[in-house]
Amino acid sequence: MSKSSPKESQPSYVKLAMRNMVQKGGTSLKHFVLSTVGILAVLVGLAYLTR
């Protein structure tokens, strides 16, 4: 990874992810929603199986 300026420290992964989300817009939002729904489905499924 290249740094944008010599005295600026390497950006954190959170900052890079947020910048990427802003640039990609709808795609990141769609993936976030799909991930959230998937995780909730797994949790509900496990709760159902282990009740």
C-alpha positions in Angstrom: 0.0 0.0 0.0 1.3 3.4 -0.9 1.0 6.4 1.4 -0.6 9.5 0.0 1.9 11.8 1.7 5.2 11.2 3.4 4.2 12.6 6.8 0.7 11.2 6.9 0.6 7.8 8.7 -1.0 4.8 7.0 -4.8 5.1 7.3 -6.6 2.6 9.5 -8.7 -0.2 8.0 -11.8 1.5 9.3 -11.0 4.7 7.5 -10.2 2.8 4.3 -13.5 0.8 4.6 -15.5 4.0 5.2 -13.9 5.7 2.2 -14.6 2.6 0.1 -18.2 2.6 1.2 -18.7 6.3 0.3 -17.1 5.7 -3.2 -19.1 2.5 -4.0 -22.4 3.7 -2.5 -25.2 1.3 -3.2 -23.1 -1.8 -3.7 -21.6 -1.6 -0.2 -25.0 -0.9 1.3 -26.4 -3.9 -0.4 -23.6 -6.1 0.8 -24.0 -4.8 4.3 -27.7 -5.5 4.3 -27.2 -9.0 2.9 -24.5 -9.7 5.5 -26.8 -8.5 8.3 -29.7 -10.6 7.1 -27.4 -13.6 6.8 -26.1 -13.3 10.3 -29.6 -12.8 11.7 -30.8 -15.9 9.8 -27.9 -18.0 11.2 -28.6 -16.8 14.8 -32.4 -17.4 14.4 -31.7 -20.9 12.9 -29.4 -21.8 15.8 -31.8 -20.5 18.4 -34.6 -22.6 16.7 -32.4 -25.7 16.6 -31.1 -25.5 20.2 -34.4 -24.5 21.9 
